[in-house]
Amino acid sequence: PEYWKLYYREGNEWIEVSNPSGYGVEEDRYNHVTFDPVTTDQLKLVARLQGPDPSWKPNSDNRMQASNKGKNGYSAGVIEWKVNE
């Protein structure tokens, strides 16, 4: 993703965790974040996916060239996440 944040539910509100250590966006690895402890029954991860570079032009078949995808290309987002206590 371009960026992400972690929220916890308190009552009917979603609140971003306090003092996150940083929201990494490295490819093909777990990106760890630590934060102040919370007591909750739900966590929510909100991510903004990467989009295409507006200067890219599609091929004649209206598809983006494979070489045009990457850091600024389309992203599938989060594949797996773990919560450790």
N, C-alpha and C positions, 0 to 999 in steps of 0.2 A: 504493500500500500504506500501511498504518498506520505500519509501519517496516520496515527491511530491514538486513541485514548481509552482509558478504562474507567468505568463508572460502577457504582454500587447503588442498590436500591435502599432507600430509607423512607418507610411509609409509602407514599405514592409518588415520591420524587426520585430522580436519578441524579446522583452527585458524583462529580469526578473525584477519584481517590486523591488524598492529600500527599504532598511531597513525593511525587513520582520521581524515580531516579533517572528517567529518560525513556522515551519510547523509540527504541531502535527500529530501523527498517532495512536491515541487512538481508540479502537474499539467501535462501537455502540453509537457514539456521534458526534456532530459537532466538528471539530477541527478548531479553529479560527486563523486567521492570520490578522494582521494589517500591513499597509505599507504606504509609502509616497504617497500622492494623485497623480493620473494620469488622463489624459484626453485621452480617446481612444474609439474606436467603437467595439473593441473585446478584450476579455480576453481568455487566454488559460491555462488550468491546465495540467501539465505534471506529470505523476506518474510512478514510477517503481513498478510493482507488485511483491509481494513476490513469491518465487519459492520453490520447494521442497528441503528438506535437502538431499544432495547427498548421505548421508549414509543410507537413507531409502531404504528398499527393498520392491518390490511389492508382493502382495499375489499371490497365485497360479493362480488366474484369471487375473493377470497382473494389478490389481488396488492397489492403496495405501490404507493402513488400515486407517479407520476413525480416530483412535487415533494418527495417524502420522500427521494429519493436524492441523493447528493452527498458532501460531505466525510465524513459519517458513514454513508453508504449503502454498497451493495455495490461492490466494486472488482474489476476483472479482473486487477490486478497489473501485472507488468512486460510491456511490449509489445516493447521492444527494448533490448539493452544492448551496449556496445562495451568492448573492453579495449585500452588503448593502452600501449605500452611506453615 
